[in-house]
Amino acid sequence: MINIRLIDNIKRSAHEDVFVTWQEMQLEKVVDSYFFVIDEGSIPEHGVFNKAATVLKHILLEWKSVIENIKQDETVYLPFDFSDEYIGYLKVTQSRDNLIIGYGVTRRFFGWNIDPLKSVPLPMSAEDEAFTNTKMITISLDDFVAQIEQNVQNLGS
């Protein structure tokens, strides 16, 4: 199951504060919410942590919408790691009654040149991919949607 957690990292505000784990995929990432909180205006300022949580929930709800509308044999890229050097994402392919999911990165986009609120799905193709060593997993669409919903709920209201 994918688990996405946001902590209030007092020592390094908006850095090393988003934990993304998926045991079956052997995915363990600690990423920054920095690019979630630096925009001025699209989300009212209510403190760094609250703004980061709001943007992260928005991203996850966009994931859900994309997954609920994915077509047979379609591949989509769901970003969550907005770095200075790359964007980390889940690559999701609809195959029969299941989704095939893996983690990857692209250097076509960077955290500083894409708005997290307008990034789902990433407008990519296979040529833009650069995968890491995580396992590809197979999961039902309904199970993945339920996991996304659980993570949104865990982030609070």
Secondary structure, 3 states (H helix, E strand, C coil): CEEEEECCCCCCCCCCCEEEEEHHHCEEEEECCHHHHCCCCCCCCCCHHHHHHHHHHHHHHHHHHHHHCCCCCCEEEEEEEECCCCEEEEEEEEECCEEEEEEEEECCCCHHHCCHHHCCCCCCCHHHCEECCCCCEEEEHHHHHHHHHHHHHHCCC
